[in-house]
Amino acid sequence: MKTLIHFKEFYNEITKNNSRIYKQQVLAQYKDDEIIGRYLKIAFDPYRVFGISTKKLNKIVGASGITGIESVFDLFEYLSIHNTGTDQSISLCQEVLSGVATYDSAAADLLAALICKDLSIGCDAKTINKEIPDLIPTFNVQLANKYFDKPSYVEGKTFALTTKIDGGRIIALKENGQVSFYTRAGQKYEGLVDLESEMLRLMPDNTCLDGEITLLVRGNLSSKDAYKETMKIVRTKDKEKHGIKMLVFDCMTAEEFKNQNCKFTYLVRRANAELLFNQNDFQYFELLPILYRGSDTSKIAELLEEEVANGEEGIMINICDAPYEFKRTNNLLKVKKMQTMDLEIIGFEEGEGRLANTLGAILVRYKNGNTVKVGSGFSDDLRVTILSNRAAYVGTICEIQYFEETTNADGGESLRFPIFKDFRPDKTEADY
């Protein structure tokens, strides 16, 4: 109980101010505090799961019959081992929470958020590790650079072209008979019951799949509209999510992913994925087809036109002899006609004339501290919503579409024809 009260004091202090610099200062003050470190690992270690959601925690169950839990840390050790969300585990949590609430209801609320892996302190594991090095296990995925920034990189190389999917990045892990799903930032997807069941039944242990989550049946929806419908499903809290599938474009072992080290080339990884999918008949997992494999760079423009005409965002270039890199790399390149990037919202401007009393533009943070004003792409309803809830949107990531990067008269970097496309709740940092 004393350790939880100590963590509550830390929590109250770090959430007092939303400034990133302030939070870094608070973390630096506690960098040698072992108790705070243990709680932060419980909250932010993406691989430490307990199998209990808010909905499960409120379930009516009987007594647990479990003894020997003498501290909050004992509870989390038990949940780490018994992480399937059984009634017995739920009951144990309720018993401990009830005891804590008798003395401090705020501490009980904090403990419940830790149990459900739903604690927010206004910063992520990357910020925590910056001030307390190596505290939280890293969770990085391979990210693509833009082909048009350096088209010569592909010349003379063998590559595979695939469709660029407008979905939410998803990592699927099966390890020790347990299945977990994560966003690209290491946040856990909950409620993907169809995917979980199928992965448990049909996929071998020690498997990691990398791909995009999208609609099970897209129909005639455009790429953009399919993405919006997908996000409506996955954003729903404490409910089972149906009607979605995972489009797989890479794979490795779960051990390789957790160690953030995979040396096998794309061709080897692709062959392993094809073997896996050829051996099983999946409904909720689909291997993204290769559109072309070879070294003819004229195929890039040809297939880009075809995919865009089919309503897709563009294509991806996978360098065949390259390993999986847990960072942004030229060995994976995205090709789109209209460029996009994900930027952080830092401010707002009110509209004038027809847009009076609504949003005129959002201000986003661009490269090297430059600010870009984005005034197009919003519906009238969204303009009212954003302006009425400005505090909720500050610091969030949104996708901005633009024609090209430019330099202002004063030398500042900017974007030509920036257009708001959508919010990206699956991302926590800017992506240039």
C-alpha positions as semicolon CSV with decimal commas, in nm:
position;residue;x (nm);y (nm);z (nm)
1;M;0,000;0,000;0,000
2;K;0,283;0,241;0,083
3;T;0,442;0,192;-0,257
4;L;0,110;0,262;-0,432
5;I;0,065;0,584;-0,231
6;H;0,418;0,683;-0,330
7;F;0,335;0,619;-0,696
8;K;0,012;0,820;-0,658
9;E;0,219;1,116;-0,540
10;F;0,441;1,080;-0,848
11;Y;0,134;1,048;-1,072
12;N;-0,024;1,362;-0,927
13;E;0,299;1,551;-0,979
14;I;0,370;1,444;-1,339
15;T;0,009;1,503;-1,454
16;K;-0,004;1,850;-1,299
17;N;0,132;2,011;-1,616
18;N;0,097;1,900;-1,981
19;S;0,430;2,049;-2,088
20;R;0,666;1,786;-2,227
21;I;0,966;1,963;-2,072
22;Y;0,795;1,964;-1,733
23;K;0,725;1,591;-1,754
24;Q;1,087;1,522;-1,848
25;Q;1,199;1,723;-1,545
26;V;0,972;1,523;-1,314
27;L;1,097;1,193;-1,460
28;A;1,457;1,307;-1,412
29;Q;1,385;1,375;-1,044
30;Y;1,264;1,017;-0,998
31;K;1,524;0,842;-1,218
32;D;1,687;0,668;-0,920
33;D;1,360;0,580;-0,746
34;E;1,326;0,201;-0,778
35;I;0,961;0,198;-0,668
36;I;0,855;0,449;-0,933
37;G;1,059;0,257;-1,189
38;R;0,878;-0,067;-1,106
39;Y;0,538;0,096;-1,146
40;L;0,636;0,262;-1,474
41;K;0,748;-0,077;-1,609
42;I;0,414;-0,228;-1,505
43;A;0,229;0,053;-1,683
44;F;0,433;0,082;-2,002
45;D;0,607;-0,249;-2,073
46;P;0,418;-0,354;-2,389
47;Y;0,496;-0,721;-2,337
48;R;0,369;-0,738;-1,979
49;V;-0,002;-0,804;-2,014
50;F;-0,264;-0,901;-1,757
51;G;-0,564;-0,993;-1,971
52;I;-0,809;-0,773;-1,781
53;S;-1,005;-0,486;-1,937
54;T;-1,225;-0,231;-1,763
55;K;-1,532;-0,430;-1,863
56;K;-1,390;-0,750;-1,716
57;L;-1,284;-0,573;-1,399
58;N;-1,647;-0,471;-1,337
59;K;-1,777;-0,824;-1,391
60;I;-1,969;-0,986;-1,104
61;V;-1,771;-1,289;-0,985
62;G;-1,733;-1,497;-0,671
63;A;-1,449;-1,508;-0,421
64;S;-1,104;-1,584;-0,562
65;G;-0,984;-1,819;-0,291
66;I;-0,627;-1,701;-0,359
67;T;-0,393;-1,643;-0,067
68;G;-0,039;-1,513;-0,031
69;I;-0,093;-1,178;-0,204
70;E;0,073;-0,943;0,043
71;S;0,155;-0,645;-0,177
72;V;0,051;-0,473;-0,498
73;F;0,362;-0,613;-0,664
74;D;0,254;-0,965;-0,562
75;L;-0,073;-0,899;-0,743
76;F;0,104;-0,797;-1,064
77;E;0,336;-1,097;-1,050
78;Y;0,032;-1,323;-1,021
79;L;-0,142;-1,147;-1,313
80;S;0,170;-1,170;-1,528
81;I;0,168;-1,548;-1,492
82;H;-0,213;-1,594;-1,502
83;N;-0,279;-1,342;-1,779
84;T;-0,586;-1,489;-1,948
85;G;-0,843;-1,282;-1,760
86;T;-1,016;-1,565;-1,573
87;D;-1,290;-1,502;-1,318
88;Q;-1,046;-1,602;-1,046
89;S;-0,798;-1,333;-1,155
90;I;-1,078;-1,077;-1,182
91;S;-1,201;-1,165;-0,834
92;L;-0,850;-1,131;-0,692
93;C;-0,817;-0,784;-0,845
94;Q;-1,154;-0,680;-0,705
95;E;-1,056;-0,800;-0,357
96;V;-0,729;-0,607;-0,362
97;L;-0,898;-0,297;-0,504
98;S;-1,165;-0,310;-0,237
99;G;-0,900;-0,320;0,034
100;V;-0,710;-0,028;-0,115
101;A;-1,028;0,180;-0,162
102;T;-1,100;0,148;0,210
103;Y;-0,797;0,365;0,277
104;D;-0,761;0,570;-0,042
105;S;-1,013;0,570;-0,328
106;A;-0,783;0,768;-0,560
107;A;-0,510;0,509;-0,512
108;A;-0,762;0,236;-0,595
109;D;-0,855;0,414;-0,918
110;L;-0,487;0,435;-1,007
111;L;-0,440;0,065;-0,934
112;A;-0,738;-0,021;-1,155
113;A;-0,581;0,175;-1,444
114;L;-0,255;-0,017;-1,395
115;I;-0,437;-0,351;-1,395
116;C;-0,619;-0,264;-1,719
117;K;-0,299;-0,123;-1,877
118;D;-0,493;0,199;-1,921
119;L;-0,277;0,446;-1,731
120;S;-0,185;0,774;-1,900
121;I;0,071;1,021;-1,766
122;G;0,083;1,236;-2,078
123;C;0,403;1,091;-2,219
124;D;0,513;0,762;-2,372
125;A;0,784;0,503;-2,317
126;K;1,024;0,688;-2,544
127;T;1,009;0,996;-2,320
128;I;1,046;0,781;-2,009
129;N;1,353;0,604;-2,149
130;K;1,509;0,937;-2,238
131;E;1,519;1,035;-1,871
132;I;1,546;0,682;-1,722
133;P;1,754;0,493;-1,982
134;D;1,649;0,139;-2,078
135;L;1,367;0,124;-1,824
136;I;1,094;0,025;-2,072
137;P;1,158;-0,242;-2,341
138;T;1,170;-0,081;-2,683
139;F;0,899;-0,141;-2,940
140;N;0,991;-0,029;-3,289
141;V;0,869;-0,135;-3,631
142;Q;1,017;-0,093;-3,976
143;L;0,906;0,236;-4,131
144;A;0,926;0,347;-4,492
145;N;1,104;0,643;-4,642
146;K;0,966;0,820;-4,949
147;Y;1,071;0,688;-5,285
148;F;1,069;1,029;-5,454
149;D;1,320;1,164;-5,201
150;K;1,586;0,930;-5,341
151;P;1,464;0,729;-5,644
152;S;1,822;0,635;-5,738
153;Y;1,843;0,409;-5,431
154;V;1,636;0,141;-5,607
155;E;1,845;0,134;-5,926
156;G;2,024;-0,197;-5,976
157;K;1,846;-0,366;-5,684
158;T;1,594;-0,649;-5,686
159;F;1,270;-0,537;-5,523
160;A;0,913;-0,648;-5,465
161;L;0,615;-0,419;-5,514
162;T;0,303;-0,445;-5,299
163;T;-0,009;-0,232;-5,253
164;K;0,015;0,049;-4,999
165;I;-0,272;-0,017;-4,759
166;D;-0,446;0,274;-4,587
167;G;-0,504;0,104;-4,254
168;G;-0,379;0,098;-3,897
169;R;-0,043;-0,069;-3,839
170;I;-0,072;-0,385;-3,634
171;I;0,180;-0,629;-3,490
172;A;0,050;-0,976;-3,400
173;L;0,252;-1,189;-3,157
174;K;0,198;-1,550;-3,054
175;E;0,432;-1,662;-2,779
176;N;0,399;-1,935;-2,515
177;G;0,043;-2,005;-2,626
178;Q;-0,065;-1,642;-2,580
179;V;-0,168;-1,395;-2,852
180;S;-0,130;-1,017;-2,834
181;F;-0,186;-0,735;-3,082
182;Y;-0,011;-0,398;-3,079
183;T;-0,017;-0,066;-3,261
184;R;0,303;0,066;-3,419
185;A;0,364;0,260;-3,096
186;G;0,339;-0,052;-2,878
187;Q;-0,010;0,015;-2,746
188;K;-0,221;-0,295;-2,705
189;Y;-0,523;-0,362;-2,924
190;E;-0,810;-0,505;-2,720
191;G;-1,113;-0,704;-2,831
192;L;-0,978;-0,850;-3,157
193;V;-1,149;-1,178;-3,074
194;D;-1,175;-1,317;-3,428
195;L;-0,809;-1,255;-3,502
196;E;-0,705;-1,391;-3,164
197;S;-0,906;-1,711;-3,199
198;E;-0,776;-1,782;-3,548
199;M;-0,415;-1,712;-3,456
200;L;-0,441;-1,941;-3,154
201;R;-0,583;-2,223;-3,367
202;L;-0,383;-2,202;-3,686
203;M;-0,051;-2,030;-3,630
204;P;0,259;-2,181;-3,470
205;D;0,404;-2,052;-3,146
206;N;0,685;-1,796;-3,159
207;T;0,528;-1,608;-3,452
208;C;0,525;-1,236;-3,526
209;L;0,321;-1,088;-3,811
210;D;0,352;-0,728;-3,929
211;G;0,075;-0,567;-4,130
212;E;-0,229;-0,342;-4,142
213;I;-0,567;-0,382;-3,981
214;T;-0,851;-0,314;-4,223
215;L;-1,211;-0,409;-4,305
216;L;-1,291;-0,775;-4,353
217;V;-1,515;-0,680;-4,646
218;R;-1,430;-0,348;-4,809
219;G;-1,691;-0,355;-5,082
220;N;-1,689;-0,043;-5,299
221;L;-1,542;0,183;-5,032
222;S;-1,245;0,398;-5,127
223;S;-0,916;0,347;-4,948
224;K;-0,981;0,656;-4,733
225;D;-1,337;0,556;-4,640
226;A;-1,230;0,199;-4,562
227;Y;-0,968;0,338;-4,322
228;K;-1,230;0,553;-4,147
229;E;-1,467;0,258;-4,104
230;T;-1,181;0,044;-3,973
231;M;-1,087;0,305;-3,713
232;K;-1,449;0,331;-3,596
233;I;-1,436;-0,038;-3,511
234;V;-1,093;-0,051;-3,343
235;R;-1,145;0,268;-3,138
236;T;-1,449;0,122;-2,961
237;K;-1,353;0,051;-2,601
238;D;-1,441;-0,256;-2,399
239;K;-1,622;-0,431;-2,683
240;E;-1,547;-0,725;-2,906
241;K;-1,438;-0,603;-3,249
242;H;-1,574;-0,784;-3,553
243;G;-1,568;-0,719;-3,926
244;I;-1,193;-0,660;-3,950
245;K;-0,892;-0,856;-4,072
246;M;-0,514;-0,827;-4,079
247;L;-0,335;-0,779;-4,410
248;V;0,010;-0,927;-4,351
249;F;0,313;-0,789;-4,534
250;D;0,601;-0,918;-4,320
251;C;0,681;-1,183;-4,062
252;M;0,953;-1,310;-3,830
253;T;0,970;-1,496;-3,500
254;A;0,824;-1,338;-3,187
255;E;1,167;-1,372;-3,028
256;E;1,328;-1,171;-3,310
257;F;1,070;-0,897;-3,276
258;K;1,098;-0,871;-2,899
259;N;1,477;-0,862;-2,924
260;Q;1,440;-0,601;-3,201
261;N;1,686;-0,794;-3,417
262;C;1,598;-0,981;-3,737
263;K;1,875;-1,045;-3,990
264;F;1,680;-1,249;-4,245
265;T;1,624;-1,081;-4,581
266;Y;1,284;-0,980;-4,712
267;L;1,291;-1,273;-4,957
268;V;1,344;-1,523;-4,674
269;R;1,080;-1,360;-4,456
270;R;0,837;-1,355;-4,747
271;A;0,901;-1,724;-4,824
272;N;0,828;-1,809;-4,459
273;A;0,505;-1,611;-4,473
274;E;0,395;-1,782;-4,794
275;L;0,465;-2,123;-4,640
276;L;0,255;-2,035;-4,337
277;F;-0,039;-1,912;-4,545
278;N;-0,021;-2,202;-4,790
279;Q;-0,055;-2,450;-4,503
280;N;-0,370;-2,296;-4,356
281;D;-0,702;-2,154;-4,469
282;F;-0,736;-1,821;-4,291
283;Q;-1,045;-1,603;-4,274
284;Y;-0,914;-1,311;-4,070
285;F;-0,553;-1,302;-4,190
286;E;-0,454;-1,236;-4,550
287;L;-0,106;-1,227;-4,704
288;L;-0,067;-0,913;-4,913
289;P;0,009;-1,022;-5,271
290;I;0,329;-0,923;-5,449
291;L;0,244;-0,721;-5,760
292;Y;0,590;-0,749;-5,914
293;R;0,932;-0,888;-5,823
294;G;1,243;-0,794;-6,019
295;S;1,471;-0,500;-6,096
296;D;1,277;-0,316;-6,369
297;T;1,217;0,031;-6,220
298;S;0,968;0,121;-6,496
299;K;0,726;-0,112;-6,315
300;I;0,713;0,133;-6,025
301;A;0,536;0,407;-6,222
302;E;0,325;0,153;-6,412
303;L;0,191;-0,019;-6,102
304;L;0,153;0,308;-5,912
305;E;-0,089;0,427;-6,182
306;E;-0,281;0,099;-6,168
307;E;-0,315;0,099;-5,790
308;V;-0,422;0,463;-5,773
309;A;-0,679;0,396;-6,048
310;N;-0,809;0,109;-5,834
311;G;-0,866;0,346;-5,543
312;E;-0,552;0,260;-5,348
313;E;-0,307;0,505;-5,189
314;G;-0,006;0,383;-5,384
315;I;0,256;0,109;-5,367
316;M;0,540;-0,007;-5,142
317;I;0,890;-0,101;-5,257
318;N;1,051;-0,383;-5,056
319;I;1,424;-0,431;-5,120
320;C;1,460;-0,808;-5,149
321;D;1,805;-0,866;-4,996
322;A;1,751;-0,629;-4,699
323;P;1,695;-0,735;-4,337
324;Y;1,404;-0,608;-4,130
325;E;1,515;-0,283;-3,968
326;F;1,342;-0,155;-3,656
327;K;1,355;0,206;-3,774
328;R;1,286;0,419;-4,079
329;T;1,482;0,285;-4,374
330;N;1,541;0,315;-4,749
331;N;1,497;-0,061;-4,774
332;L;1,122;-0,001;-4,750
333;L;0,989;0,285;-4,964
334;K;0,641;0,428;-5,010
335;V;0,525;0,568;-5,342
336;K;0,222;0,796;-5,356
337;K;0,110;1,058;-5,604
338;M;-0,005;1,304;-5,340
339;Q;0,239;1,297;-5,052
340;T;0,127;1,270;-4,688
341;M;0,294;1,307;-4,353
342;D;0,176;1,283;-3,994
343;L;0,223;1,600;-3,791
344;E;0,148;1,717;-3,436
345;I;-0,123;1,977;-3,379
346;I;0,015;2,269;-3,176
347;G;-0,245;2,542;-3,222
348;F;-0,554;2,679;-3,395
349;E;-0,679;2,986;-3,579
350;E;-1,042;3,095;-3,573
351;G;-1,215;3,143;-3,905
352;E;-1,339;3,461;-4,066
353;G;-1,635;3,542;-4,289
354;R;-1,829;3,221;-4,360
355;L;-1,610;3,038;-4,109
356;A;-1,659;3,291;-3,828
357;N;-1,696;3,124;-3,485
358;T;-1,557;2,797;-3,622
359;L;-1,211;2,664;-3,700
360;G;-1,020;2,851;-3,967
361;A;-0,704;2,642;-3,958
362;I;-0,497;2,412;-3,743
363;L;-0,129;2,481;-3,681
364;V;0,102;2,182;-3,704
365;R;0,466;2,145;-3,603
366;Y;0,689;2,085;-3,905
367;K;1,059;2,020;-3,952
368;N;1,318;2,223;-3,758
369;G;1,059;2,405;-3,550
370;N;0,864;2,549;-3,842
371;T;0,487;2,587;-3,817
372;V;0,250;2,507;-4,105
373;K;-0,107;2,635;-4,123
374;V;-0,362;2,386;-4,260
375;G;-0,701;2,534;-4,345
376;S;-0,848;2,287;-4,596
377;G;-0,998;1,941;-4,569
378;F;-1,237;1,998;-4,276
379;S;-1,614;1,952;-4,284
380;D;-1,820;2,232;-4,126
381;D;-1,919;2,001;-3,838
382;L;-1,557;1,905;-3,773
383;R;-1,454;2,272;-3,769
384;V;-1,705;2,340;-3,490
385;T;-1,604;2,028;-3,297
386;I;-1,232;2,102;-3,306
387;L;-1,267;2,468;-3,207
388;S;-1,502;2,377;-2,921
389;N;-1,260;2,112;-2,787
390;R;-0,922;2,264;-2,861
391;A;-0,751;2,131;-2,549
392;A;-0,839;1,773;-2,646
393;Y;-0,673;1,809;-2,987
394;V;-0,347;1,977;-2,884
395;G;-0,063;1,726;-2,916
396;T;-0,260;1,478;-3,125
397;I;-0,128;1,350;-3,457
398;C;-0,308;1,413;-3,785
399;E;-0,236;1,312;-4,141
400;I;-0,167;1,602;-4,377
401;Q;-0,175;1,565;-4,754
402;Y;0,039;1,798;-4,963
403;F;0,178;1,847;-5,312
404;E;0,543;1,915;-5,230
405;E;0,777;2,048;-4,964
406;T;0,877;2,410;-5,012
407;T;1,095;2,687;-4,870
408;N;0,943;3,021;-4,772
409;A;1,087;3,359;-4,863
410;D;1,240;3,380;-4,515
411;G;1,407;3,041;-4,557
412;G;1,162;2,847;-4,344
413;E;1,048;2,499;-4,450
414;S;0,680;2,453;-4,536
415;L;0,430;2,252;-4,744
416;R;0,256;2,342;-5,068
417;F;-0,123;2,298;-5,062
418;P;-0,148;2,128;-4,720
419;I;-0,484;1,954;-4,669
420;F;-0,615;1,786;-4,354
421;K;-0,686;1,421;-4,426
422;D;-0,765;1,251;-4,094
423;F;-0,662;1,206;-3,732
424;R;-0,419;0,922;-3,661
425;P;-0,500;0,785;-3,313
426;D;-0,271;0,489;-3,387
427;K;0,033;0,719;-3,389
428;T;0,194;0,911;-3,103
429;E;0,464;1,107;-3,280
430;A;0,520;1,299;-3,602
431;D;0,619;1,105;-3,914
432;Y;0,794;1,309;-4,181
